[in-house]
Amino acid sequence: MMRVSLLLTFLFASLTLVAQAPKKDWAKYEKYAAANEVILQAIAADPDAAPKAVFMGNSITELWAKHRASFFADNGYVPRGISGQTTYQMLARFQRDVVDLHPEAVVILAGINDIAENSGPISLENIVGNIKSMCDIAWANGIQPILCSVLPCDYLSWRKDLTPAQDVVDLNTKILALAQSEGIAYVDYYTALDNGQGGLGPEHSGDRCHPNEAGYQIMENIIQSFLRRL
């Protein structure tokens, strides 16, 4: 009987600790909650206040907005990048950070963190599956998806044991095939930024993975040619 009582006490204590443990916002739904609310209030007052495009992505998109804020503000674009995120995290927050804002288009730049296994190993096919799901949700809500190539990257500073260059090439081939099969615009950043070895050169990046100001300017010129057609 004593053993049963001790066991019950242990289980109760364990459940109490679990209940009291802080809950992790694994997809970071709250990161843009306040900013989204401002946009929603503006749309409620004037439907034409809806953004022209939402840029969904990871640290590359988040840093883009920090380095080149005027590019987004001046063109009616909304950045929704979160550092470190993989495609399944983006898919989880797609409703709140894209659909609810009623943009004309969504620019999806994703995949390098999946290759880096930030959320664990994942096949290229499943990465593309997550991207396709985002496109399906966009189409279903009257939002035009635009797919971007993953940027050249031959070195991951946070995963030095991996060699991502060929995986990036292979993933881009699959993203292009998805775009062609679904009639989705495909934005090729890769060709313009490749240093010839599958990476970003020092003129475009400080860490061979994330663009610098010059790299972002090239990307802006490329994506604008697509968005101006909307």
KADAPE-V856836 format. One record per residue. N is the residue number from 1. RES is the residue in three letters. SS is DSSP state (H for helix, E for strand, - for the rest). PHI is phi in whole degrees, -180 to 180 (999 if undefined). PSI is psi in degrees with one decimal (NA if undefined). Layout:
BEGIN
{{N RES SS PHI PSI} {N RES SS PHI PSI}}
END
This chain:
BEGIN
{{1 MET - 999 -40.6} {2 MET H -60 -40.9} {3 ARG H -64 -40.5} {4 VAL H -63 -42.9} {5 SER H -64 -42.2} {6 LEU H -65 -39.4} {7 LEU H -64 -44.1} {8 LEU H -64 -40.1} {9 THR H -63 -42.4} {10 PHE H -64 -44.3} {11 LEU H -64 -41.6} {12 PHE H -63 -42.6} {13 ALA H -64 -39.8} {14 SER H -64 -44.6} {15 LEU H -65 -35.8} {16 THR H -65 -41.8} {17 LEU H -65 -40.8} {18 VAL H -63 -43.1} {19 ALA H -65 -33.3} {20 GLN H -86 -14.4} {21 ALA - -64 140.2} {22 PRO - -63 137.1} {23 LYS - -84 134.3} {24 LYS - -91 128.6} {25 ASP - -83 79.0} {26 TRP - -63 -29.1} {27 ALA - -100 -0.8} {28 LYS - 57 50.8} {29 TYR - -60 -32.5} {30 GLU - -84 -10.3} {31 LYS - -56 -43.6} {32 TYR - -110 14.1} {33 ALA H -58 -47.9} {34 ALA H -67 -42.7} {35 ALA H -65 -38.3} {36 ASN H -64 -38.7} {37 GLU H -63 -38.1} {38 VAL H -61 -43.0} {39 ILE H -66 -42.2} {40 LEU H -63 -38.2} {41 GLN H -66 -38.7} {42 ALA H -65 -40.8} {43 ILE H -66 -38.0} {44 ALA H -61 -35.3} {45 ALA H -81 -30.7} {46 ASP - -153 104.2} {47 PRO H -54 -26.0} {48 ASP H -73 -4.5} {49 ALA H -81 -3.3} {50 ALA - -61 142.1} {51 PRO - -65 149.8} {52 LYS - -69 -38.1} {53 ALA E -154 145.1} {54 VAL E -107 133.6} {55 PHE E -100 108.6} {56 MET E -97 128.5} {57 GLY E -175 -157.3} {58 ASN - -115 -144.1} {59 SER H -63 -29.7} {60 ILE H -62 -40.9} {61 THR H -75 -40.5} {62 GLU H -62 -44.5} {63 LEU H -70 -30.8} {64 TRP H -57 -46.4} {65 ALA H -66 -30.2} {66 LYS H -77 -41.5} {67 HIS H -78 -30.9} {68 ARG - -133 53.8} {69 ALA H -58 -36.1} {70 SER H -65 -30.0} {71 PHE H -58 -40.9} {72 PHE H -78 -47.7} {73 ALA H -63 -41.1} {74 ASP H -74 -18.9} {75 ASN H -112 1.5} {76 GLY - 75 29.2} {77 TYR E -101 147.5} {78 VAL E -119 119.7} {79 PRO E -85 133.2} {80 ARG E -135 55.7} {81 GLY E -97 144.1} {82 ILE - -133 122.7} {83 SER - -56 134.9} {84 GLY - 85 -6.0} {85 GLN - -77 146.2} {86 THR - -101 173.0} {87 THR H -65 -30.5} {88 TYR H -74 -26.0} {89 GLN H -73 -39.2} {90 MET H -64 -41.4} {91 LEU H -61 -39.1} {92 ALA H -64 -37.3} {93 ARG H -99 9.2} {94 PHE H -61 -38.5} {95 GLN H -61 -50.1} {96 ARG H -75 -38.5} {97 ASP H -93 -10.2} {98 VAL - -127 -66.8} {99 VAL H -57 -46.2} {100 ASP H -63 -19.6} {101 LEU H -89 -6.5} {102 HIS - 54 48.1} {103 PRO - -76 164.3} {104 GLU - -72 -35.9} {105 ALA E -143 158.8} {106 VAL E -127 128.3} {107 VAL E -101 113.4} {108 ILE E -105 115.9} {109 LEU - -124 103.5} {110 ALA - -153 155.1} {111 GLY - 134 -28.1} {112 ILE H -66 -34.6} {113 ASN H -74 -24.7} {114 ASP H -68 -44.4} {115 ILE H -61 -35.5} {116 ALA - -76 -4.3} {117 GLU - 62 37.6} {118 ASN - -60 -30.9} {119 SER - -111 17.4} {120 GLY - 104 168.2} {121 PRO - -59 142.5} {122 ILE - -153 141.1} {123 SER - -76 157.1} {124 LEU H -62 -35.0} {125 GLU H -62 -39.5} {126 ASN H -75 -30.0} {127 ILE H -62 -48.4} {128 VAL H -64 -34.8} {129 GLY H -61 -41.2} {130 ASN H -65 -40.5} {131 ILE H -65 -42.7} {132 LYS H -61 -40.2} {133 SER H -62 -38.8} {134 MET H -63 -41.4} {135 CYS H -64 -41.7} {136 ASP H -61 -42.4} {137 ILE H -65 -40.9} {138 ALA H -62 -50.9} {139 TRP H -56 -43.3} {140 ALA H -64 -19.4} {141 ASN - -112 18.4} {142 GLY - 72 24.3} {143 ILE - -110 131.3} {144 GLN E -83 116.9} {145 PRO E -80 145.9} {146 ILE E -130 122.4} {147 LEU E -98 136.7} {148 CYS E -113 146.0} {149 SER - -68 148.7} {150 VAL - -68 141.4} {151 LEU - -70 153.5} {152 PRO - -56 139.5} {153 CYS - -158 116.5} {154 ASP - -114 7.4} {155 TYR - -156 127.7} {156 LEU - -111 110.6} {157 SER - -63 -26.3} {158 TRP - -97 -4.9} {159 ARG - -141 70.3} {160 LYS - -68 -12.6} {161 ASP - -81 -9.8} {162 LEU - -102 153.6} {163 THR - -121 94.1} {164 PRO - -84 -12.7} {165 ALA H -54 -49.7} {166 GLN H -71 -34.7} {167 ASP H -62 -37.0} {168 VAL H -63 -45.1} {169 VAL H -60 -46.4} {170 ASP H -66 -39.4} {171 LEU H -66 -40.9} {172 ASN H -63 -36.8} {173 THR H -60 -40.9} {174 LYS H -73 -37.1} {175 ILE H -66 -40.8} {176 LEU H -62 -42.7} {177 ALA H -62 -40.4} {178 LEU H -62 -46.6} {179 ALA H -60 -43.2} {180 GLN H -67 -39.6} {181 SER H -72 -27.7} {182 GLU H -102 -0.7} {183 GLY - 69 39.4} {184 ILE - -108 140.1} {185 ALA E -63 139.0} {186 TYR E -120 122.0} {187 VAL E -100 118.5} {188 ASP - -98 90.7} {189 TYR - -79 -29.5} {190 TYR H -56 -51.4} {191 THR H -61 -39.4} {192 ALA H -72 -24.0} {193 LEU H -110 -10.3} {194 ASP E -64 130.7} {195 ASN - -85 7.5} {196 GLY - 95 -8.5} {197 GLN - -125 16.8} {198 GLY - 82 18.3} {199 GLY - -135 179.8} {200 LEU E -95 129.8} {201 GLY - -78 168.1} {202 PRO - -63 -21.7} {203 GLU - -75 -15.5} {204 HIS - -120 -6.4} {205 SER E -160 150.9} {206 GLY - -98 -12.8} {207 ASP - -133 10.3} {208 ARG - 72 9.1} {209 CYS - -136 -40.7} {210 HIS - -103 134.5} {211 PRO E -68 153.9} {212 ASN - -98 -169.5} {213 GLU H -58 -42.7} {214 ALA H -65 -38.7} {215 GLY H -64 -42.9} {216 TYR H -66 -34.7} {217 GLN H -63 -39.1} {218 ILE H -64 -44.5} {219 MET H -62 -38.8} {220 GLU H -63 -42.9} {221 ASN H -62 -37.2} {222 ILE H -72 -49.6} {223 ILE H -69 -30.2} {224 GLN H -63 -33.2} {225 SER H -63 -26.4} {226 PHE H -85 -46.0} {227 LEU H -71 -27.9} {228 ARG - -69 -16.1} {229 ARG - -81 -14.4} {230 LEU - -68 NA}}
END
